C-alpha cells in the first residue's frame, strides 16, 4: 500500500471544508495576524488613527459573512465571529503580556521591567500596593512623549 492510497481515503471521508471555514482560515492567516502583530505599540492612539485598522477588520468580517458594504457589522464581529474591536484587541494583548510578566512566563527583559508597586520604595503605603498593581518602568514611549508606560495593570 502506498502512502497516497491511505490519504485519498482519509480526504474522501473528511469531506471538503465549507467556503466559510476556508474564508475564515484565509482571513486569519493573511489579515488578522497582520493587524495583531506588534499592535501593543498602538496603545493610547486616537480613535481617528485606529479607524483604518478597524475598517480592515470590518471588511474581513464582511468577506467571511457575505454581508454587503453598508450592512451593520459590529454585532456580527462580536456575536458570530467572536472578534474584538481593534482597541480591545490591543488592550487584551497588553493585559496578557503583563500577566505573563507577573508570572515570569515572558522573556526576562520584559519581566524585569514589570515591578509590583509594593516593591517600589516609597510606595508601600499606597492602596495600589495592597491590590497587587504593577507598573512598567524604563519603557520609552516616544510616540506619546512619555518616559513611562501610560498603563497600570491590576
C-alpha positions as CSV (number, residue, x, y, z in Angstrom):
1,X,0.0,0.0,0.0
2,X,1.4,3.4,-0.9
3,X,1.1,6.5,1.3
4,X,-1.1,8.2,-1.3
5,X,-3.8,5.5,-1.2
6,X,-4.5,5.9,2.5
7,X,-4.5,9.7,2.3
8,X,-7.1,9.6,-0.6
9,X,-9.5,7.6,1.6
10,X,-9.0,9.9,4.5
11,X,-9.8,13.0,2.5
12,X,-12.9,11.3,1.0
13,X,-14.2,10.6,4.5
14,X,-13.2,14.0,5.9
15,X,-15.1,15.9,3.1
16,X,-14.3,19.3,1.8
17,X,-14.2,22.3,4.1
18,X,-17.1,24.7,3.7
19,X,-16.4,28.0,1.9
20,X,-17.0,29.9,5.2
21,X,-14.4,27.8,7.0
22,X,-11.9,28.3,4.2
23,X,-12.6,32.1,4.2
24,X,-12.1,32.2,8.0
25,X,-8.8,30.4,7.7
26,X,-7.5,32.7,4.9
27,X,-8.6,35.9,6.7
28,X,-7.0,34.8,9.9
29,X,-3.7,33.8,8.1
30,X,-3.5,36.9,6.0
31,X,-5.3,39.7,7.8
32,X,-5.9,39.4,11.5
33,X,-2.4,38.2,12.2
34,X,-1.0,41.3,10.5
35,X,-3.4,43.6,12.4
36,X,-2.4,41.9,15.7
37,X,1.3,41.9,15.0
38,X,3.0,44.5,17.3
39,X,-0.3,46.3,17.8
40,X,0.6,46.9,21.5
41,X,2.7,49.9,20.4
42,X,-0.6,51.5,19.4
43,X,-1.9,51.7,23.0
44,X,-3.3,55.1,23.6
45,X,-3.6,56.1,20.0
46,X,-6.6,58.2,19.0
47,X,-9.8,56.6,17.6
48,X,-9.2,58.5,14.3
49,X,-5.9,56.8,13.8
50,X,-7.3,53.4,14.7
51,X,-10.2,53.7,12.2
52,X,-8.2,52.3,9.2
53,X,-7.3,49.2,11.2
54,X,-10.9,48.8,12.3
55,X,-12.0,49.2,8.6
56,X,-9.7,46.3,7.6
57,X,-11.2,44.1,10.4
58,X,-14.8,45.1,9.3
59,X,-14.0,44.3,5.6
60,X,-12.6,40.9,6.6
61,X,-15.8,40.2,8.6
62,X,-17.9,41.2,5.6
63,X,-15.9,38.9,3.4
64,X,-16.4,35.9,5.7
65,X,-20.1,36.5,6.4
66,X,-21.1,37.7,2.9
67,X,-22.6,40.9,4.2
68,X,-22.9,43.9,1.9
69,X,-20.7,47.1,2.3
70,X,-23.4,49.0,4.1
71,X,-24.7,46.3,6.4
72,X,-24.1,46.8,10.1
73,X,-21.1,44.6,11.1
74,X,-20.3,45.4,14.7
75,X,-22.8,42.9,16.2
76,X,-21.6,40.2,13.7
77,X,-18.0,40.8,14.9
78,X,-18.8,40.1,18.5
79,X,-21.7,37.6,18.3
80,X,-20.9,35.5,15.3
81,X,-17.2,35.7,14.8
82,X,-16.2,36.3,18.4
83,X,-13.7,39.0,17.4
84,X,-12.9,42.0,19.5
85,X,-12.7,45.6,18.1
86,X,-9.2,46.8,17.4
87,X,-8.9,48.9,20.6
88,X,-10.0,45.9,22.8
89,X,-7.6,43.7,20.8
90,X,-4.7,46.0,21.8
91,X,-5.8,46.1,25.5
92,X,-6.2,42.3,25.6
93,X,-2.7,41.8,24.1
94,X,-1.2,44.2,26.7
95,X,-3.0,42.6,29.6
96,X,-2.0,39.1,28.6
97,X,1.7,40.3,28.2
98,X,1.7,41.9,31.6
99,X,0.1,38.7,33.1
100,X,2.9,36.7,31.6
101,X,5.4,39.1,33.0
102,X,3.9,38.8,36.5
103,X,4.0,35.0,36.3
104,X,7.6,35.1,34.9
105,X,6.5,33.4,31.7
106,X,7.6,36.3,29.5
107,X,11.1,37.0,28.3
108,X,13.3,38.2,31.2
109,X,14.0,41.6,29.6
110,X,10.2,42.3,29.9
111,X,9.6,40.5,33.2
112,X,12.3,42.5,34.8
113,X,10.5,45.8,33.9
114,X,7.3,44.7,35.5
115,X,7.7,45.8,39.1
116,X,4.9,45.4,41.7
117,X,4.0,48.8,43.3
118,X,4.5,47.2,46.7
119,X,8.2,46.5,45.8
120,X,8.9,50.2,44.9
121,X,10.4,52.2,47.8
122,X,8.2,55.0,49.0
123,X,5.1,53.4,47.6
124,X,4.4,50.6,50.0
125,X,1.7,52.6,51.8
126,X,-0.4,53.2,48.7
127,X,-3.7,51.4,48.1
128,X,-2.3,50.1,44.8
129,X,0.5,48.3,46.7
130,X,-2.2,46.3,48.6
131,X,-4.2,45.4,45.5
132,X,-1.3,44.0,43.6
133,X,-0.9,46.6,40.9
134,X,2.2,46.5,38.8
135,X,3.9,49.2,36.8
136,X,6.4,49.1,34.0
137,X,9.5,51.2,34.4
138,X,12.1,52.0,31.9
139,X,10.0,51.8,28.8
140,X,10.2,54.6,26.3
141,X,7.1,55.6,24.5
142,X,8.5,58.3,22.2
143,X,5.3,58.4,20.0
144,X,3.4,59.8,23.0
145,X,6.3,61.7,24.6
146,X,6.2,59.6,27.8
147,X,9.1,58.2,29.7
148,X,7.0,55.5,31.5
149,X,4.2,53.5,30.0
150,X,0.7,55.0,30.4
151,X,-1.0,51.9,31.8
152,X,-1.2,50.1,35.1
153,X,-2.3,46.5,35.4
154,X,-4.3,45.1,38.3
